[in-house]
């Protein structure tokens, strides 16, 4: 199936691997250009080289509002117009509750929850001023189904009461 992204400029977070990379491939196959967001520029450059001339590498930590604002301003300067934001970036921990540190919990929430807020916040005025845009937030079912992800289990034999 070919999706129609002719002449569309799309930002994809988490575009250096997994679902984000596949989304970027589909957009390019559909005629669009992608601002590939990775945590590091090295990662983003590798994927951009693989995907070709319509893939443009950028680095940012979506949990850090300052880096998001700076990256998005650079993207807007480079592209002139953005039509779609697709938030795919996310992290997960498979540690049991006994092993999960508060710092890891905080980092996971910062990336998975605050991160999409930061990216939407950074592009919002651009979309308002340009007659709209599309925002897609991709999520995992891990939080819904549990099963040992992000502290949803305790070590076997742990007595809680």
DSSP file (Angstrom, degrees, kcal/mol; ACC not computed):
  #  RESIDUE AA STRUCTURE BP1 BP2  ACC     N-H-->O    O-->H-N    N-H-->O    O-->H-N    TCO  KAPPA ALPHA  PHI   PSI    X-CA   Y-CA   Z-CA
    1    1 A X              0   0    0      0, 0.0     2,-0.5     0, 0.0     0, 0.0   0.000 360.0 360.0 360.0 135.5    0.0    0.0    0.0
    2    2 A X        -     0   0    0     28,-0.0     2,-0.3    27,-0.0    25,-0.1  -0.922 360.0-150.0-108.5 125.7    1.3    3.5   -0.9
    3    3 A X        -     0   0    0     -2,-0.5     2,-1.0    23,-0.3     3,-0.0  -0.722  22.2-117.4 -92.1 145.6    0.3    6.4    1.3
    4    4 A X        +     0   0    0     -2,-0.3    27,-0.2     1,-0.2    26,-0.1  -0.726  53.4 143.8 -89.6 104.0    0.1    9.8   -0.4
    5    5 A X    >   +     0   0    0     25,-2.7     3,-2.6    -2,-1.0    28,-0.2   0.038  21.5 161.2-121.5  22.3    2.6   12.2    1.1
    6    6 A X  T 3  S-     0   0    0     24,-0.4    26,-0.2     1,-0.3    25,-0.1  -0.216  76.5  -7.1 -50.1 125.2    3.4   14.0   -2.1
    7    7 A X  T 3  S+     0   0    0     24,-1.3     2,-0.4     1,-0.2    -1,-0.3   0.693 102.5 136.6  60.1  22.5    5.0   17.3   -1.2
    8    8 A X    <   -     0   0    0     -3,-2.6    25,-2.7    23,-0.2     2,-0.5  -0.802  45.7-147.8-100.0 142.9    4.4   16.8    2.5
    9    9 A X  E     -a   33   0A   0     -2,-0.4    74,-2.9    23,-0.2    75,-1.6  -0.951  22.2-174.7-109.7 124.5    7.0   17.6    5.2
   10   10 A X  E     -ab  34  84A   0     23,-2.6    25,-3.0    -2,-0.5     2,-0.5  -0.959  20.9-148.3-128.1 135.3    6.8   15.3    8.2
   11   11 A X  E     -ab  35  85A   0     73,-2.6    75,-3.1    -2,-0.4     2,-0.5  -0.893  17.9-172.4 -96.9 129.2    8.7   15.2   11.5
   12   12 A X  E >   -ab  36  86A   0     23,-2.3    25,-2.5    -2,-0.5     3,-0.7  -0.968   8.1-156.4-124.8 115.2    9.1   11.7   12.9
   13   13 A X  E 3  S+ b   0  87A   0     73,-2.3    75,-0.5    -2,-0.5    25,-0.1  -0.593  82.4  27.1 -83.2 152.3   10.5   11.3   16.4
   14   14 A X  T >  S+     0   0    0     23,-0.5     3,-0.9    74,-0.2     6,-0.4   0.805  79.7 144.5  68.2  28.3   12.2    8.0   17.2
   15   15 A X  T <   +     0   0    0     22,-1.9    23,-0.2    -3,-0.7    -1,-0.1   0.386  46.8  79.9 -83.9   3.8   13.0    7.6   13.5
   16   16 A X  T 3  S-     0   0    0     21,-0.5     2,-0.3     1,-0.1    -1,-0.2   0.446 104.0  -0.1 -93.1   1.9   16.3    5.9   13.9
   17   17 A X  S X> S+     0   0    0     -3,-0.9     4,-1.3    30,-0.0     3,-0.8  -0.987 103.4   5.7-171.7 168.9   14.9    2.5   14.6
   18   18 A X  H 3> S-     0   0    0     -2,-0.3     4,-1.8     1,-0.2     3,-0.2  -0.097 119.6  -5.4  54.5-136.5   11.9    0.2   14.9
   19   19 A X  H 3> S+     0   0    0      1,-0.2     4,-2.6     2,-0.2    -1,-0.2   0.877 133.4  56.8 -61.0 -41.4    8.5    1.6   14.2
   20   20 A X  H <> S+     0   0    0     -3,-0.8     4,-2.3    -6,-0.4    -5,-0.2   0.896 107.0  48.2 -60.0 -41.8    9.8    5.2   13.7
   21   21 A X  H  X S+     0   0    0     -4,-1.3     4,-2.3    -7,-0.4    -1,-0.2   0.905 111.9  49.5 -65.4 -41.6   12.2    4.1   10.9
   22   22 A X  H  X S+     0   0    0     -4,-1.8     4,-2.2     2,-0.2    -2,-0.2   0.886 109.6  51.8 -65.8 -38.7    9.5    2.1    9.2
   23   23 A X  H  X S+     0   0    0     -4,-2.6     4,-2.2     2,-0.2    -2,-0.2   0.935 109.5  50.1 -60.6 -46.4    7.1    5.1    9.3
   24   24 A X  H  X S+     0   0    0     -4,-2.3     4,-2.3     1,-0.2    -2,-0.2   0.910 108.8  52.1 -59.2 -43.5    9.8    7.3    7.8
   25   25 A X  H  X S+     0   0    0     -4,-2.3     4,-2.7     1,-0.2    -1,-0.2   0.920 109.6  49.9 -58.2 -44.5   10.3    4.8    5.0
   26   26 A X  H  X S+     0   0    0     -4,-2.2     4,-1.4     2,-0.2   -23,-0.3   0.874 109.4  50.5 -64.0 -38.7    6.6    4.8    4.2
   27   27 A X  H  <>S+     0   0    0     -4,-2.2     5,-2.6     2,-0.2    -1,-0.2   0.927 112.5  46.4 -65.6 -44.7    6.4    8.6    4.1
   28   28 A X  H ><5S+     0   0    0     -4,-2.3     3,-1.8     1,-0.2    -2,-0.2   0.915 110.6  52.6 -64.2 -42.8    9.3    8.8    1.7
   29   29 A X  H 3<5S+     0   0    0     -4,-2.7    -1,-0.2     1,-0.3    -2,-0.2   0.809 107.0  55.4 -61.4 -28.7    7.9    6.0   -0.4
   30   30 A X  T 3<5S-     0   0    0     -4,-1.4   -25,-2.7    -5,-0.2   -24,-0.4   0.322 129.2 -94.9 -88.0   7.5    4.7    8.0   -0.5
   31   31 A X  T < 5S+     0   0    0     -3,-1.8   -24,-1.3     1,-0.3    -3,-0.2   0.539  83.3 123.7  97.7   6.9    6.5   11.1   -1.9
   32   32 A X      < -     0   0    0     -5,-2.6     2,-0.4   -26,-0.2    -1,-0.3  -0.436  55.7-124.9 -98.3 172.4    7.2   13.0    1.3
   33   33 A X  E     -a    9   0A   0    -25,-2.7   -23,-2.6   -28,-0.2     2,-0.4  -0.914  25.7-150.8-113.5 144.8   10.2   14.4    3.0
   34   34 A X  E     -ac  10  55A   0     20,-3.2    22,-2.9    -2,-0.4     2,-0.9  -0.957  17.6-148.2-125.5 131.7   11.1   13.5    6.6
   35   35 A X  E     -ac  11  56A   0    -25,-3.0   -23,-2.3    -2,-0.4     2,-0.6  -0.871  31.2-149.0 -87.5 104.5   12.8   15.3    9.4
   36   36 A X  E     -ac  12  57A   0     20,-2.5    22,-2.4    -2,-0.9     2,-0.6  -0.676   9.9-158.7 -81.9 117.0   14.3   12.2   11.1
   37   37 A X  E     + c   0  58A   0    -25,-2.5   -22,-1.9    -2,-0.6   -23,-0.5  -0.867  18.9 164.5-101.9 124.7   14.6   12.7   14.8
   38   38 A X  E     - c   0  59A   0     20,-2.2    22,-2.2    -2,-0.6     3,-0.0  -0.852  49.3-113.3-126.7 167.4   17.1   10.6   16.8
   39   39 A X  S    S+     0   0    0     -2,-0.3     2,-0.3    20,-0.2    20,-0.1   0.849 105.8  29.5 -68.9 -33.4   18.6   10.9   20.2
   40   40 A X  S  > S-     0   0    0     18,-0.1     4,-1.9    19,-0.1     5,-0.1  -0.924  76.6-129.4-125.2 154.6   22.0   11.5   18.6
   41   41 A X  H  > S+     0   0    0     -2,-0.3     4,-3.0     1,-0.2     5,-0.2   0.836 108.7  60.8 -69.0 -32.2   23.0   13.0   15.3
   42   42 A X  H  > S+     0   0    0      2,-0.2     4,-2.0     1,-0.2    -1,-0.2   0.938 106.6  45.7 -58.1 -47.1   25.1   10.0   14.5
   43   43 A X  H  > S+     0   0    0      1,-0.2     4,-1.8     2,-0.2    -2,-0.2   0.937 115.0  47.2 -60.4 -47.2   22.1    7.7   14.7
   44   44 A X  H  X S+     0   0    0     -4,-1.9     4,-2.5     1,-0.2    -2,-0.2   0.877 109.6  53.5 -65.2 -38.5   20.0   10.1   12.6
   45   45 A X  H  X S+     0   0    0     -4,-3.0     4,-2.4     2,-0.2    -1,-0.2   0.902 106.7  52.5 -62.8 -41.1   22.8   10.5   10.0
   46   46 A X  H  X S+     0   0    0     -4,-2.0     4,-1.6     2,-0.2    -2,-0.2   0.932 113.2  42.9 -60.1 -47.2   23.1    6.7    9.5
   47   47 A X  H  X S+     0   0    0     -4,-1.8     4,-2.5     1,-0.2     5,-0.2   0.899 112.2  53.7 -68.7 -39.8   19.4    6.3    8.8
   48   48 A X  H  X S+     0   0    0     -4,-2.5     4,-1.9     1,-0.2     7,-0.3   0.905 107.9  50.7 -60.8 -41.1   19.3    9.4    6.6
   49   49 A X  H  < S+     0   0    0     -4,-2.4    -1,-0.2     1,-0.2    -2,-0.2   0.874 112.9  47.1 -63.4 -36.7   22.1    8.0    4.5
   50   50 A X  H  < S+     0   0    0     -4,-1.6    -2,-0.2    -5,-0.2    -1,-0.2   0.876 115.4  43.9 -71.0 -38.7   20.1    4.7    4.2
   51   51 A X  H  < S-     0   0    0     -4,-2.5     3,-0.3     1,-0.2    -2,-0.2   0.677 105.2-136.5 -87.9 -17.8   16.8    6.3    3.3
   52   52 A X    ><  -     0   0    0     -4,-1.9     3,-1.9    -5,-0.2    -1,-0.2  -0.476  45.0 -22.8 101.7-167.9   18.1    8.9    0.8
   53   53 A X  T 3  S+     0   0    0      1,-0.3    -1,-0.2    -2,-0.2    -4,-0.1   0.629 124.9  58.7 -65.2 -18.0   17.7   12.5   -0.2
   54   54 A X  T 3  S+     0   0    0     -3,-0.3   -20,-3.2    -6,-0.1     2,-0.5   0.332  89.8  85.3 -94.6   9.0   14.3   13.0    1.3
   55   55 A X  E <   -c   34   0A   0     -3,-1.9     2,-0.5    -7,-0.3   -20,-0.2  -0.952  59.5-171.4-111.8 123.1   15.5   12.0    4.8
   56   56 A X  E     -c   35   0A   0    -22,-2.9   -20,-2.5    -2,-0.5     2,-0.2  -0.963  17.1-133.7-122.0 120.3   17.0   14.8    6.9
   57   57 A X  E     +c   36   0A   0     -2,-0.5     2,-0.3   -22,-0.2   -20,-0.2  -0.486  29.4 163.4 -83.7 139.7   18.7   14.0   10.2
   58   58 A X  E     -c   37   0A   0    -22,-2.4   -20,-2.2    -2,-0.2     2,-0.4  -0.976  22.3-143.3-144.2 154.8   18.2   15.9   13.5
   59   59 A X  E     +c   38   0A   0     -2,-0.3     2,-0.3   -22,-0.2   -20,-0.2  -0.950  30.4 140.8-121.5 142.6   19.0   15.1   17.1
   60   60 A X        -     0   0    0    -22,-2.2     2,-0.7    -2,-0.4     8,-0.1  -0.946  46.4-126.6-168.6 157.1   17.0   15.9   20.2
   61   61 A X    >   -     0   0    0     -2,-0.3     3,-2.5     3,-0.2     7,-0.3  -0.947  22.7-156.1-106.1 107.2   16.0   14.6   23.5
   62   62 A X  T 3  S+     0   0    0     -2,-0.7    56,-0.2     1,-0.3    57,-0.1   0.658  89.6  64.4 -66.5 -13.0   12.2   15.0   23.5
   63   63 A X  T 3  S+     0   0    0      1,-0.1     2,-0.7    55,-0.1    -1,-0.3   0.615  91.6  73.8 -79.9 -10.7   12.1   15.0   27.3
   64   64 A X    <>  -     0   0    0     -3,-2.5     4,-2.1     1,-0.2     3,-0.4  -0.889  68.9-160.2-108.9 106.8   14.1   18.2   27.3
   65   65 A X  H  > S+     0   0    0     -2,-0.7     4,-2.8     1,-0.2     5,-0.2   0.834  89.4  55.6 -55.9 -38.1   12.0   21.2   26.2
   66   66 A X  H  > S+     0   0    0      1,-0.2     4,-2.2     2,-0.2    -1,-0.2   0.914 109.4  45.1 -64.7 -42.5   15.0   23.3   25.3
   67   67 A X  H  > S+     0   0    0     -3,-0.4     4,-2.4    -6,-0.2    -1,-0.2   0.866 113.8  51.0 -70.4 -33.6   16.4   20.7   22.9
   68   68 A X  H  X S+     0   0    0     -4,-2.1     4,-3.0    -7,-0.3     5,-0.3   0.955 111.2  47.2 -64.6 -49.8   13.0   20.2   21.4
   69   69 A X  H  X S+     0   0    0     -4,-2.8     4,-2.1     1,-0.2    -2,-0.2   0.910 114.7  46.7 -59.2 -43.2   12.4   23.9   20.8
   70   70 A X  H  X S+     0   0    0     -4,-2.2     4,-2.1    -5,-0.2    -1,-0.2   0.925 114.3  46.6 -65.9 -44.7   15.9   24.3   19.3
   71   71 A X  H  X S+     0   0    0     -4,-2.4     4,-2.6     1,-0.2    -2,-0.2   0.923 113.3  48.4 -64.0 -44.4   15.5   21.3   17.0
   72   72 A X  H  X S+     0   0    0     -4,-3.0     4,-2.7     1,-0.2    -1,-0.2   0.872 109.6  52.3 -67.2 -35.6   12.0   22.2   15.8
   73   73 A X  H  X S+     0   0    0     -4,-2.1     4,-2.4    -5,-0.3    -1,-0.2   0.918 111.0  48.0 -64.1 -41.2   13.1   25.8   15.1
   74   74 A X  H  X S+     0   0    0     -4,-2.1     4,-2.5     2,-0.2    -2,-0.2   0.916 111.6  50.2 -63.9 -42.4   16.0   24.4   13.0
   75   75 A X  H  X S+     0   0    0     -4,-2.6     4,-3.2     2,-0.2     5,-0.4   0.930 111.3  48.1 -61.1 -45.9   13.6   22.1   11.2
   76   76 A X  H  X S+     0   0    0     -4,-2.7     4,-2.4     1,-0.2    -1,-0.2   0.896 111.8  50.2 -62.9 -39.9   11.2   24.9   10.5
   77   77 A X  H  < S+     0   0    0     -4,-2.4    -1,-0.2    -5,-0.2    -2,-0.2   0.907 116.6  42.0 -62.6 -41.0   14.1   27.1    9.2
   78   78 A X  H  < S+     0   0    0     -4,-2.5    -2,-0.2    -5,-0.2    -1,-0.2   0.898 127.1  29.0 -74.3 -42.2   15.2   24.2    7.0
   79   79 A X  H  < S-     0   0    0     -4,-3.2     2,-0.3    -5,-0.2    -3,-0.2   0.793  82.6-150.4 -91.7 -31.5   11.9   23.0    5.7
   80   80 A X  S  < S+     0   0    0     -4,-2.4     2,-0.3    -5,-0.4    -4,-0.1  -0.099  77.6  38.1  84.4 -37.9    9.8   26.2    5.8
   81   81 A X        -     0   0    0     -2,-0.3     2,-0.4    -6,-0.2    45,-0.0  -0.995  63.1-162.0-147.5 137.9    6.6   24.3    6.4
   82   82 A X        +     0   0    0     -2,-0.3   -72,-0.2     1,-0.1     3,-0.1  -0.983   7.8 178.6-119.7 134.5    5.7   21.2    8.3
   83   83 A X        +     0   0    0    -74,-2.9    51,-2.2    -2,-0.4     2,-0.3   0.728  66.1  24.2-103.5 -30.0    2.5   19.3    7.6
   84   84 A X  E     -bd  10 134A   0    -75,-1.6   -73,-2.6    49,-0.2     2,-0.5  -0.997  52.6-160.8-143.7 141.2    2.6   16.4   10.0
   85   85 A X  E     -bd  11 135A   0     49,-2.7    51,-2.7    -2,-0.3     2,-0.5  -0.995  12.0-172.6-118.1 124.2    4.2   15.5   13.4
   86   86 A X  E     -bd  12 136A   0    -75,-3.1   -73,-2.3    -2,-0.5     2,-0.8  -0.953   8.7-157.8-120.2 112.1    4.4   11.8   14.2
   87   87 A X  E     +bd  13 137A   0     49,-2.9    51,-3.0    -2,-0.5   -73,-0.1  -0.793  34.8 142.8 -90.5 109.6    5.6   11.0   17.7
   88   88 A X        +     0   0    0     -2,-0.8   -74,-0.2   -75,-0.5    -1,-0.2   0.629  31.7 113.7-115.8 -26.9    7.0    7.5   17.9
   89   89 A X        +     0   0    0    -70,-0.1     2,-0.3   -69,-0.1    27,-0.1  -0.142  37.6 138.8 -54.5 138.4   10.0    7.9   20.3
   90   90 A X        -     0   0    0     25,-0.1     2,-0.3    49,-0.0    18,-0.1  -0.965  35.1-143.1-171.0 162.2    9.7    6.0   23.5
   91   91 A X        -     0   0    0     -2,-0.3     2,-0.3    17,-0.3    21,-0.1  -0.903  11.8-166.0-131.4 161.7   11.5    3.9   26.0
   92   92 A X        -     0   0    0     -2,-0.3     2,-0.4    50,-0.0    -2,-0.0  -0.990  10.0-148.0-146.7 152.5   10.6    1.0   28.2
   93   93 A X        -     0   0    0     -2,-0.3    57,-4.2     2,-0.1    58,-0.1  -0.981   4.7-166.1-122.3 135.8   12.1   -0.9   31.2
   94   94 A X        +     0   0    0     -2,-0.4     2,-0.1    55,-0.3    -1,-0.1   0.165  50.2 125.2-102.4  16.7   11.6   -4.6   31.8
   95   95 A X        -     0   0    0      1,-0.1    56,-2.0     4,-0.1    58,-0.3  -0.429  63.8-114.6 -76.3 150.5   12.8   -4.4   35.4
   96   96 A X    >>  -     0   0    0     55,-0.1     3,-1.3    54,-0.1     4,-1.1  -0.375  34.2-102.4 -74.9 164.2   10.7   -5.7   38.2
   97   97 A X  T 34 S+     0   0    0     56,-3.7     3,-0.5     1,-0.3    57,-0.2   0.857 122.1  60.4 -56.7 -36.3    9.4   -3.2   40.7
   98   98 A X  T 34 S+     0   0    0     55,-0.3    -1,-0.3     1,-0.2    56,-0.1   0.797 112.8  37.2 -61.4 -29.7   12.1   -4.3   43.2
   99   99 A X  T <4 S+     0   0    0     -3,-1.3     2,-0.5     2,-0.1    -1,-0.2   0.522  90.3 107.1-101.4  -8.6   14.8   -3.2   40.7
  100  100 A X     <  -     0   0    0     -4,-1.1     2,-0.2    -3,-0.5    -7,-0.0  -0.611  58.0-150.3 -81.2 120.7   13.2   -0.1   39.3
  101  101 A X     >  -     0   0    0     -2,-0.5     4,-2.2     1,-0.1     3,-0.2  -0.552  22.7-120.2 -86.1 153.3   14.8    3.1   40.5
  102  102 A X  H  > S+     0   0    0      1,-0.2     4,-2.8     2,-0.2     5,-0.2   0.852 115.3  57.4 -57.5 -33.8   12.9    6.4   40.8
  103  103 A X  H  > S+     0   0    0      2,-0.2     4,-2.4     1,-0.2    -1,-0.2   0.904 106.9  47.0 -64.9 -40.3   15.4    7.9   38.3
  104  104 A X  H  > S+     0   0    0      2,-0.2     4,-2.3     1,-0.2    -2,-0.2   0.900 112.4  50.3 -68.0 -39.8   14.4    5.3   35.7
  105  105 A X  H  X S+     0   0    0     -4,-2.2     4,-2.3     2,-0.2     5,-0.2   0.949 112.1  47.5 -59.1 -50.2   10.7    5.8   36.4
  106  106 A X  H  X S+     0   0    0     -4,-2.8     4,-2.4     1,-0.2    -2,-0.2   0.897 111.4  50.4 -60.6 -42.0   11.1    9.6   36.0
  107  107 A X  H  X S+     0   0    0     -4,-2.4     4,-2.4     2,-0.2     5,-0.2   0.901 109.4  51.3 -63.5 -41.5   13.1    9.2   32.8
  108  108 A X  H  X S+     0   0    0     -4,-2.3     4,-2.8     1,-0.2     5,-0.3   0.925 112.8  44.8 -63.1 -45.2   10.5    6.9   31.3
  109  109 A X  H  X>S+     0   0    0     -4,-2.3     4,-2.2     1,-0.2     5,-2.0   0.881 111.5  54.1 -65.8 -37.4    7.7    9.3   32.1
  110  110 A X  I  <>S+     0   0    0     -4,-2.4     5,-1.3    -5,-0.2    -2,-0.2   0.912 117.2  35.9 -63.6 -42.4    9.7   12.3   30.8
  111  111 A X  I  <5S+     0   0    0     -4,-2.4     5,-0.4     3,-0.2    -2,-0.2   0.943 125.5  37.5 -75.5 -48.4   10.3   10.6   27.4
  112  112 A X  I  <5S+     0   0    0     -4,-2.8    -3,-0.2    -5,-0.2    -2,-0.2   0.738 133.4  17.2 -82.1 -24.3    7.0    8.8   27.0
  113  113 A X  I  X5S+     0   0    0     -4,-2.2     4,-1.1    -5,-0.3    -3,-0.2   0.781 130.8  37.7-114.3 -53.2    4.6   11.4   28.4
  114  114 A X  I  ><S+     0   0    0     -5,-2.0     4,-2.8     1,-0.2    -3,-0.2   0.858 109.5  65.8 -70.9 -33.5    6.3   14.8   28.6
  115  115 A X  H  ><S+     0   0    0     -5,-1.3     4,-2.3    -6,-0.3     5,-0.2   0.935 101.8  44.7 -55.4 -53.6    8.1   14.2   25.3
  116  116 A X  H  > S+     0   0    0     -5,-0.4     4,-2.5     1,-0.2     5,-0.3   0.879 112.6  53.3 -61.0 -36.0    5.0   14.2   23.1
  117  117 A X  H  X S+     0   0    0     -4,-1.1     4,-2.9     1,-0.2    -1,-0.2   0.946 108.9  50.2 -59.4 -46.4    3.7   17.2   25.0
  118  118 A X  H  X S+     0   0    0     -4,-2.8     4,-2.0   -56,-0.2    -2,-0.2   0.903 112.5  45.7 -60.0 -42.6    7.0   19.0   24.3
  119  119 A X  H  X S+     0   0    0     -4,-2.3     4,-1.3     2,-0.2    -1,-0.2   0.914 114.6  46.6 -70.8 -41.3    6.9   18.2   20.6
  120  120 A X  H  X S+     0   0    0     -4,-2.5     4,-1.7     1,-0.2     3,-0.4   0.926 112.8  51.0 -63.8 -43.3    3.3   19.2   20.1
  121  121 A X  H  X S+     0   0    0     -4,-2.9     4,-0.5    -5,-0.3    -2,-0.2   0.888 108.4  52.8 -59.7 -39.2    3.9   22.4   22.1
  122  122 A X  H  < S+     0   0    0     -4,-2.0    -1,-0.2    -5,-0.2     4,-0.2   0.781 118.1  34.6 -69.8 -27.3    6.9   23.2   19.9
  123  123 A X  H  X S+     0   0    0     -4,-1.3     4,-2.2    -3,-0.4     5,-0.2   0.572  92.8  93.0-102.0 -12.0    4.9   22.8   16.6
  124  124 A X  H  X S+     0   0    0     -4,-1.7     4,-2.6     1,-0.2     5,-0.2   0.886  85.8  46.1 -54.6 -50.9    1.5   24.1   17.7
  125  125 A X  H  X S+     0   0    0     -4,-0.5     4,-2.9     1,-0.2    -1,-0.2   0.890 110.7  54.6 -62.6 -38.8    1.9   27.8   16.7
  126  126 A X  H  > S+     0   0    0     -4,-0.2     4,-1.1     2,-0.2     6,-0.2   0.935 110.8  45.5 -59.5 -46.3    3.3   26.8   13.3
  127  127 A X  H  <>S+     0   0    0     -4,-2.2     5,-3.1     1,-0.2     3,-0.4   0.919 113.7  49.2 -63.9 -43.4    0.2   24.6   12.7
  128  128 A X  H ><5S+     0   0    0     -4,-2.6     3,-1.0     1,-0.2    -2,-0.2   0.918 113.2  46.6 -61.2 -43.4   -2.1   27.4   13.9
  129  129 A X  H 3<5S+     0   0    0     -4,-2.9    -1,-0.2     1,-0.2    -2,-0.2   0.662 113.9  48.9 -75.0 -16.0   -0.5   30.0   11.8
  130  130 A X  T 3<5S-     0   0    0     -4,-1.1    -1,-0.2    -3,-0.4    -2,-0.2   0.100 121.0 -95.6-114.3  21.7   -0.4   27.8    8.7
  131  131 A X  T < 5S-     0   0    0     -3,-1.0     2,-0.2    -4,-0.1    -3,-0.2   0.657  80.6 -50.7  79.0  15.5   -4.0   26.6    8.6
  132  132 A X      < -     0   0    0     -5,-3.1     2,-0.3    -6,-0.2    -2,-0.1  -0.575  48.6-154.6 120.5 179.9   -3.5   23.3   10.4
  133  133 A X        -     0   0    0     -2,-0.2     2,-0.4     2,-0.0   -49,-0.2  -0.936  26.9 -97.2 179.5 174.3   -1.4   20.2   10.5
  134  134 A X  E     -d   84   0A   0    -51,-2.2   -49,-2.7    -2,-0.3     2,-0.4  -0.917  25.1-165.7-116.6 140.7   -1.7   16.6   11.6
  135  135 A X  E     -d   85   0A   0     -2,-0.4     2,-0.5   -51,-0.2   -49,-0.2  -0.993   5.1-176.3-125.8 127.2   -0.4   15.1   14.8
  136  136 A X  E     -d   86   0A   0    -51,-2.7   -49,-2.9    -2,-0.4     2,-0.6  -0.990   6.7-164.8-124.4 123.9   -0.1   11.4   15.4
  137  137 A X  E     -d   87   0A   0     -2,-0.5     2,-0.4   -51,-0.2   -49,-0.2  -0.945   9.7-155.4-109.1 117.6    1.1   10.0   18.7
  138  138 A X        -     0   0    0    -51,-3.0     2,-0.3    -2,-0.6    -2,-0.0  -0.760  17.1-178.0 -94.0 135.9    2.1    6.3   18.6
  139  139 A X        -     0   0    0     -2,-0.4     2,-0.3   -49,-0.0   -49,-0.0  -0.903  22.5-123.0-133.5 159.8    1.9    4.4   21.8
  140  140 A X        -     0   0    0     -2,-0.3     3,-0.4     1,-0.1     4,-0.2  -0.660  14.5-135.5 -96.4 155.7    2.7    0.9   23.1
  141  141 A X  S >> S+     0   0    0     -2,-0.3     4,-2.4     1,-0.2     3,-0.9   0.413  82.6 101.4 -86.2   1.8    0.2   -1.4   24.7
  142  142 A X  H 3> S+     0   0    0      1,-0.3     4,-2.3     2,-0.2     7,-0.2   0.873  78.0  51.9 -56.7 -40.7    2.8   -2.2   27.4
  143  143 A X  H 34 S+     0   0    0     -3,-0.4    -1,-0.3     1,-0.2    -2,-0.1   0.793 113.0  46.2 -66.7 -26.9    1.2    0.1   29.9
  144  144 A X  H <4 S+     0   0    0     -3,-0.9    -2,-0.2    -4,-0.2    -1,-0.2   0.870 121.2  33.3 -82.0 -39.8   -2.2   -1.6   29.4
  145  145 A X  H  < S-     0   0    0     -4,-2.4    -2,-0.2     1,-0.2    -3,-0.2   0.672  83.5-172.0 -95.8 -16.7   -1.1   -5.2   29.5
  146  146 A X     <  +     0   0    0     -4,-2.3    -1,-0.2    -5,-0.3    -2,-0.1  -0.385  19.8 160.3  64.9-135.0    1.7   -5.0   32.0
  147  147 A X  S    S-     0   0    0      5,-0.2    -1,-0.1     1,-0.1     3,-0.1   0.855  85.4 -38.2  85.1  36.8    3.6   -8.3   32.3
  148  148 A X  S    S+     0   0    0      1,-0.3     2,-0.5     2,-0.1     3,-0.5   0.534  99.5 134.1  95.8   6.7    6.9   -7.1   33.9
  149  149 A X  S    S-     0   0    0      1,-0.2     3,-0.4    -7,-0.2    -1,-0.3  -0.805  76.1  -8.2 -97.6 130.3    7.2   -3.9   32.0
  150  150 A X  S    S-     0   0    0    -57,-4.2    -1,-0.2    -2,-0.5   -56,-0.1   0.915 132.2 -46.7  51.8  53.2    8.2   -0.8   34.0
  151  151 A X  S    S+     0   0    0    -56,-2.0    -1,-0.2    -3,-0.5   -55,-0.1   0.707  94.4 135.7  74.8  21.7    7.9   -2.3   37.4
  152  152 A X        +     0   0    0     -3,-0.4     2,-0.3   -57,-0.3    -5,-0.2   0.509  67.1  46.5 -82.7  -1.3    4.5   -4.0   37.0
  153  153 A X  S    S-     0   0    0    -58,-0.3   -56,-3.7    -5,-0.1   -55,-0.3  -0.923  72.0-138.7-132.0 161.1    5.8   -7.2   38.7
  154  154 A X        -     0   0    0     -2,-0.3     3,-0.1   -58,-0.2    -2,-0.0  -0.789  42.1 -83.4-109.7 160.1    7.7   -8.0   41.8
  155  155 A X    >   -     0   0    0     -2,-0.3     3,-2.2     1,-0.1    -1,-0.1  -0.332  59.3 -91.0 -59.6 144.2   10.4  -10.6   42.1
  156  156 A X  T 3  S+     0   0    0      1,-0.3    -1,-0.1    -3,-0.0     3,-0.1  -0.330 115.0  25.3 -56.5 133.5    9.1  -14.1   42.6
  157  157 A X  T 3  S+     0   0    0      1,-0.3     2,-0.4    -3,-0.1    -1,-0.3   0.369  84.2 139.2  91.9  -4.8    8.8  -14.8   46.3
  158  158 A X    <   -     0   0    0     -3,-2.2     2,-0.6     1,-0.0    -1,-0.3  -0.612  44.2-147.2 -74.7 125.1    8.4  -11.1   47.3
  159  159 A X        -     0   0    0     -2,-0.4    -1,-0.0     1,-0.1    -3,-0.0  -0.845  16.4-176.6 -96.8 120.3    5.8  -10.8   50.0
  160  160 A X              0   0    0     -2,-0.6    -1,-0.1     1,-0.1    -2,-0.0   0.718 360.0 360.0 -90.4 -22.6    4.0   -7.5   49.8
  161  161 A X              0   0    0      0, 0.0    -1,-0.1     0, 0.0    -2,-0.1   0.368 360.0 360.0-123.8 360.0    1.8   -7.8   52.9
